[in-house]
């Protein structure tokens, strides 16, 4: 009997751009999980460490001081040494800090761990630098939307995940587990990613002669990033964007720090139930990030107008978010609170992809520095917002009063966004050159 052998069709592997985007999504999820796990775990360690709500506010916001200081620095570092090395180091730092917090025996140790965490998680400008090299202009908002959706998915999964881990390995073990997983990601990133897409093994094997010119242009842009950063010019262009992002950040960090405690105490829920409700609210942010990215890129594709694709969506999202927040303070009902909190977070996150696309639009060669400058606004809000909310709750006993701050800042942000400039800086003549590869998303 003769066996007839047929040649199986050649199966191509997963495109490198897809793998890079997936790795960045996992990074964003972990980056936010290690920031907000303390909000859920606080229900377990607050009494054990003898802490007040004001003490918790200090712990929640402690990471934001170095986070603010390192935003511009981390962007500058990524522009200099590349996203591969920079993001690996930052991930190792936040992993070690997370494990350390699982060993903390008091408020001082917990704050020290959060400070070190703030240095590590200041990596988002580095991720933007990676996306700027790998993602074409017409897919930038979508890439930002997908990665930030992963961040909010991390937020959504963290409350029930941490609550489950606490039940199994106690609150200390929950920190250790997340730290070890983050270390695993750092190893995977260092092994797989390349700062120059053309140097990636899968790209070398499949590159076409017709693509050589595109690769050469992309490499030339990366070489330009080694030139001195135009600090003053970028600062002038990014200042208003940074203020608008502060207004968004006020709501973000209030939600991430206090929504689990809001359900736990304002509605007298147990830890597991409050975690599920909190996860539902943060799931609204997942949908908002993705929707904002899709909408922004489609508008840009159809109109070629960055103001319509970026600025107008930011204004729309801010206004819708503040409107959805009003019933939370006017109608004291668990069901309505859960629904409108989710909607408010959806529309707040709807603005993220458009606003994170702006640094890449304005200064693609220096997108690490530009995005770091912008994200310093959110970092400043991360210092102030959780602390102010905790103080207000301690003084008044009212868990709904801090929402008025978010409503006010969203209104201010929507007004200021009218004057946002989204066009490319004149000093970036090569910015219209498409990056080397098209992402498969």
N, C-alpha and C positions, 0 to 999 in steps of 0.2 A: 504494500500500500504506500502510495506516494503522498507525502504531506505537502499540500500546496501552501506556500507561504506568500502572504500578501504584505506588501509594504504599508505599514500604518502611516496615516497622514502625519506630517510633522506638526507637533503642537508647540505653539509659541508660549513662552512664559508670560507671567503677568508683567505689563509694561512697568519700567522703572519709575515713571512718573506717578503711576498709581500706588506703587509701594511707598515712595517718598511721601505722597499725600497721606497715605494710611498711617505711616510712622508719625507724621506731624499730628494727625488726629488723635492718636494714642497719647502723644506728648501733651497736647492741649488738655485732654481729659484728665491725665494724671496730674498735670500742673495745677489744675483747679481742685481736684479731689484732695490733694495734700494741703490746699489752702483752707478749704471749708469743712474738712473732716472734724476740726476742732469744734465747730458749731453744734454738730450732733453729739460728739463725745462729751461736750460740756455738761450735758444733762447727767452724765455718769460721774465726772470728776469734780464738778463744782463743789458739792458738799464735802467730798473727800479731801479736797485741798483748801477748804474753808474760804471760798471766794464769793464776792458779791457780784451783782450785774455790772457794776462799774469796773470791777476787777476783770470780768470777762471781756468788757469793752476794750480794756487795755491789751489783753491777750489777743483778741481778734485783730486789733489794729497794729500790734507790734511789728508784724512782718512788713508793714507798709512803709516804715521809715527807710530801711535799706532798699526796699523795692523802689521807692521814689528815687533814692540816690543813685541806684544802679541802672535806671531806665536808659538814660542817655549814654552812660558808660557802656552798658551791655550792647547797645546798638553800635557804638563806635568800635568796640572790640570785635563784634561779628563782621563789620565791614573790613577790619584789618586782618584778622586771622582766619576768617571763614566760619560758616555756620556749623561745620562738622566738629571742629575742636571746641568752639565756644559752647555749643549746646550740650555736648558731652560733659564738659566740666560743670556747667550749671546744673545739669540733672544729677550728677554725683553729689553736689552740695545739698540740693533740696532733699535727696534721698537720705543722706546722713542726718540732716536736721530733723526729718520726720521720725526716724528711728530714735533719735535723742529725746524727742518730746514724749515718746512712749516710756522713757526712763525717768521723766521729770518727777520730782517729789515736792514741788512747791511753785508758787507763782513766778519767782525769779528764774527758775530753771525753764519753766514753760515759755516765758518771755524771751529768754536767750535762744531757745530752740526756734521760736517764731522769727526772731531777727535773722538767724542764719537761713531759715526757710526763705525769707524775703530776698536774700541775695540770690539764692538758687532759682526761684521762680521768676526772676526778672529776665526771663529768656524769650519773651514773646517777640521783641524786636529782632532777635536772632532768627526766630522762625520766619519772620517776615522777610529777612534777608535771604533765607533759603528759598522761599516762594518766589521772590523777585528774580532769582536765577533760573528757576525751573518752570515758572508759569508764564504763559503769554499774556499780553495786556488785556485781551478780551475775556480772560478767565480769572483775573485777579480777585475780583469781588466774590466770585463763586468759590474760589479756593479759600478765601478768608471766611466766607459764610460756612463752608463745610467744616473747617478746623474749629471755628468758634462754636458751631453746633456741637462738635465733639466735646468742647469745654463745658457747655451747658448740659450735655448728656452726662458728663462726669459729675456736675452739680446735682443732676436729678438722681443719679444712682448712688451718690455718696450717703445721703441720710439713711435709706434702707440698708445699704451695704455695711455702713459703719455700725448701725444698730444690730445687724446680724453678726458681725464680727465681735462686737462687745458681748453678745450672748454666748459666743463660743470661746473667745480668748481674752475677754475683758477689754476695757478701754485702752489699756497699755498695748496689748497685742494688736489692736486695730491699727495703731500707728506703725508698729514694726512691720506688719504685713504690707501696708502701702509703701513703706520705705524700700523694702526688698523688691517689690514689683517695679518700682521706679528705677532701681539699680539695673534691673534686667533690661529695661528700655534703653538706658544709656549705653549699654554694651551693644545692643542691636543697632542703634543709630551710628555709633562709631564704626562698626563693621560695614554697614551698607551704604551710607550716604557719601556723596562726593560733592565738593563745592562747585566743581565744573562738571556739568552733565556729560560733556564729551569724554570725560575720563572714567565714567562709570563703565564697568565691564560689559553690561548689556548694550550700552550705547556704542561702544567700540565695535562690537560684533555686528551691529545692524545699521551702522551709519551709511548713508548713500552719498555718492559724489555730489548730488545736487544740494545736499544739506551742509556741505563743508563751509560755504560762505556764511550761512546762518550761524554755525558754530563759531566761526571766526569773529563775527560781530558780537556775539554774546560774550566771548572771551575778552574782546577789546573793552567792553563795558565793565567787566569785572576788574580789568587792569586800571581803568579810570578811577575805580573806587579806592585805589591805593593813593590817589592824589589827596592833598589836604582837604578836609571837609570844610565846605563854606558855612561855618557856624552861624555867622550873623545873618547871612542871606536866608538860610534855612530857618533860623529862629524867627525871623520876621514873618516868613510865610506860614510857619506852623503854630504861632502863638494863639491865634483865634481858634484853630482846630483843637488845640490843647485845652482851652477854656471850655469849649463845647463838650469835649470828652470828659472834663471834670464833672460837668452837670450830669452826664450819663453815669459816670462812675459813682456819684453820690447814691443813686438808686441801686446800682449793681451791688455795692458793698454793704449797703443796708440790708438788702434782700439776702445776700449770701450769709451774712453774719447772724441776722436776727429772725428770719422767717421760721426756721425750725423751732426757736424758742418762743416765737409768737404763737404758733399752734400749740406748743406744749403748755404754755402758761395762760394765754388769753382765753383758750377754750378748754383748759383743764384736761388735756389729752395725755396719754402715756407716751413713752419714748417711741415705740414702734408705730403707733398711729400718727404721731406728729411727723415722723420721718417719711411716712407714705404721702401725707398731704404736702410736705415740703418738696418731695420728689416730683409730685404732680405739678407744682408751681414751676420748678426748674425745667421740667419737660417742655413747658410753654416756651422757654428760652431757646431750647434746641430747635424747635420749629421756627421761631423768629429769626435766628441766625441764618438758617438755611434759606428761608423765604427771602430775607433781605439780600442775600448774595445772588440768588437767581434773578430777582427783580432788578437789581442794580445792573448786572451784566446784560440782561436782555434789553433794558432801556438804552444802555450805552451802545449795544450792537445795532439797535434800530435808529437811534438818533445821532450817535457820535458826540453827544453833549454830556460832559461830565457833571455839569451842574444839575441837570435833570436826573442823571443816574446816581449821583452821590448826595449832593446838598438837599435836593427836594425830598428824597426818601428819609433823610435824617430829620428834617422838620416834621414830616408826616408821622414818623414813628414816635417822636417826642410828644407831639400833641395827643396822639391816640393813647399813649401810655398814661399821661396825666389824667385824661378823661376816665380811663378805666380804673384809676386809683381812687377816684372820688367815692364810689359806693363802699369802699372798704372802711372809710371813716364815717360814712353816713348811715350805713345799714349794718347793724351788729348781728350778723348771722354767719354761721360756719360755712354753709354751702355757698352763699354769695361771696364770702371772703375768699374761699378757695378758687372760685371761678374767676373773679375779677383780679385777684393776684396773678393768676396764670395769664390772663389777657394783658395785664399791665406789663408783666415781664416779657411776654411775646413781643409787644410793640417796642419796648425799650431795646430788646436784643435785635429787632428788625433793623436797627440803625448801625449795628456793629460792622457788618461786612462793608457797607458803603464808606464808613468813616475810616476803616483800616485800609481800604483801597486807596485813599487819598495820598498817604505818604509814598506809595509805590507809583502813583500817577505823577505827583509833583517832583519827586527826586528818586527815580529808580536806581541810580548809581549809589545813592546814599540812603537807601530805604531803611537800613538798620538804624542809623542815627535819627532820621526823620520820624520813624515810628516810635522810637524810644522817647524822643522829645514829646510826641503826642501822648504816649501812654503815661508820662509823668503826671498828667492831669488826673487820670484815674487813680494813680498811685497816691497822689495827695488826698483824693477823696477817700481812699481806703484807710488813711490815717484818721481823718476827721469824722467821717460818717458813722462807723460803728461805735466810736467813743461817745459822740454826742447822743446817739440813740440810747445807749446804755445809761447815760447820766439822766436823760429825760425820763426813762422808765423808772429808774431808782427814785427820782424826786417826786414824780407825779403818780406812779403806779399805773399809768395809762400806756398800753401797748400799741394803741392806734395813733397816738399823737405824732410820733416820728414820721408818719407817712406824709404829713403836711410839708416837711422839708423836701421830700422827693418831688412832690407836686410843684413846689416853687422852683426848684432847680431845673426841672424839665421844661417849665415855661420859659425860664431865662435862656436855657440852651436852644430852644426852638427859635427864639427871637434873634439870638446872636448868630445862629446858623445861616440866616439870610445873607450875611456878608462873607460867607466862606468862599475862598478862592481855591479852585480845583485844577486850574490849568498848570501845565508843566513849567518848571522854572526855565528861563532862557539859557541857563548854563548847562542844560542837559540835552544837547543836540542829538545825541545818539539814542535817546530814550525810545524813539519810535521803532528801533530795530527789534524785531520779535525775538524772544528767547528761543533757545535751540529746539525745544520740544513742545509738543502739544500734550496736555495732560489727558489721560483717559479717566474721566470721572463719571 
